[in-house]
């Protein structure tokens, strides 16, 4: 491989043969060379519908646009809106829309289309992870004219612009009404740089260039193809042979396969994925904070970084990753560090161990290589303190369904948060959050009213300086209560052939900007 580089929110660190600097800012001519088919893998989608949330996020961005867009540096810029919105007051935002934009089916993108898509998400008529937040925060969408739309919030929403840029994408109302429940499976129409051609759910997708894309000169390639290849070794072999142009999912154990290969580039984003073990605090044994603390002290996140990630990760120092604006160094990280003597004492105090009851638990993990390896290590680490852990490898979809339905003891979970304060606080620790799967502060689960209060307070702002003390207090409470086992942060990576130009590893996993990629071959 030519180089192995790491990006850490603007800081580039050379860790391989040489320094790989960021791609220069795009000029007016974003595509020095056009044409060709760009091929990658990791096609996890069951439908190509903007109401859905599936990794990788970038695939939605190829078919659909948003009013605002998230750039590579995580700033927000105008998308289908001609400018940033006019904020009338804390609850009112007015967007001016681009004129002349068409959906892929030839119908007009306008304010009525915006209203249709927002209300589709908010209504609950489609199963969407975004429905709850729109129902909670949005009062109404008002069409002022064909190209002006006003959002009226029900209460202040600190993350509103991020939500609009990241997850509010627009489908053709005509195509949605035409296809009904088959929308996103048999057909789809957005305003994005690529158009839907063929789709086989969770197997393959083919997109073709939108010749009428409103951003002149984009995209650079004529076709985009993605398939699902479960085997990391097969993905790497396909990349090396040129059958694939880029892969962004392969475990660290596969790094040796790239040794001596001079025409492949690897880039790595640092500490982008929080590895957690959600604990079901409604479970009889796990309802006891002493048992949860014991499990935390048995887990050695550094050993997993060294033995599974090949060193490509970071230990827990905060409830936020080290690159995040909300990062506050914990005063006492010993609460999330291994201490086997303390773990055994806590279990004994709770009535488990050699002189007490036997404790058997089940851990659900995904079926990927790194998931399996981590499950084996965690099983061995808990055995050290006398916990008999059964590891069950499940398909991703079933694992998620079981986790959010509460059908689990422990789960190996990779959390890809965003830039908001709310995502790493309110979403995980508030009893009012639909993404809090542990039962923490929910009915029947472990309660901490002060943690609930702090999560609500932090979730109402995007100014970390205003809530720095609250963040510090919340993370100490969460470390003490242990609704999750904090394992570590894991890096993410992409490998691509050197004829792929214009690619940058995203600072958040799955947010690759592929419509500006071009092929020099």
Secondary structure as UniProt FT lines:
FT   STRAND          4..8
FT   TURN            9..10
FT   STRAND          11..14
FT   STRAND          37..41
FT   TURN            50..51
FT   HELIX           58..63
FT   STRAND          68..70
FT   TURN            72..73
FT   STRAND          76..78
FT   STRAND          86..89
FT   TURN            90..91
FT   STRAND          92..97
FT   TURN            104..105
FT   HELIX           111..123
FT   TURN            129..130
FT   HELIX           131..137
FT   STRAND          138..145
FT   TURN            146..147
FT   STRAND          148..153
FT   TURN            158..159
FT   HELIX           160..167
FT   HELIX           173..179
FT   HELIX           180..182
FT   TURN            184..186
FT   STRAND          194..200
FT   TURN            201..203
FT   STRAND          204..209
FT   TURN            211..212
FT   TURN            216..217
FT   STRAND          223..227
FT   HELIX           232..241
FT   STRAND          246..247
FT   HELIX           252..258
FT   TURN            259..260
FT   TURN            262..263
FT   STRAND          264..279
FT   TURN            281..282
FT   TURN            284..287
FT   HELIX           289..298
FT   HELIX           301..307
FT   TURN            310..311
FT   STRAND          313..314
FT   TURN            322..323
FT   TURN            325..326
FT   HELIX           333..336
FT   HELIX           340..349
FT   TURN            350..351
FT   TURN            354..355
FT   STRAND          359..365
FT   HELIX           369..383
FT   TURN            384..386
FT   STRAND          387..393
FT   HELIX           396..404
FT   TURN            405..406
FT   STRAND          410..415
FT   HELIX           422..424
FT   HELIX           426..429
FT   TURN            431..432
FT   TURN            434..435
FT   TURN            440..441
FT   TURN            443..444
FT   HELIX           449..458
FT   TURN            459..460
FT   HELIX           464..467
FT   HELIX           468..481
FT   STRAND          484..497
FT   TURN            498..499
FT   STRAND          500..501
FT   TURN            509..510
FT   TURN            515..516
FT   STRAND          518..519
//
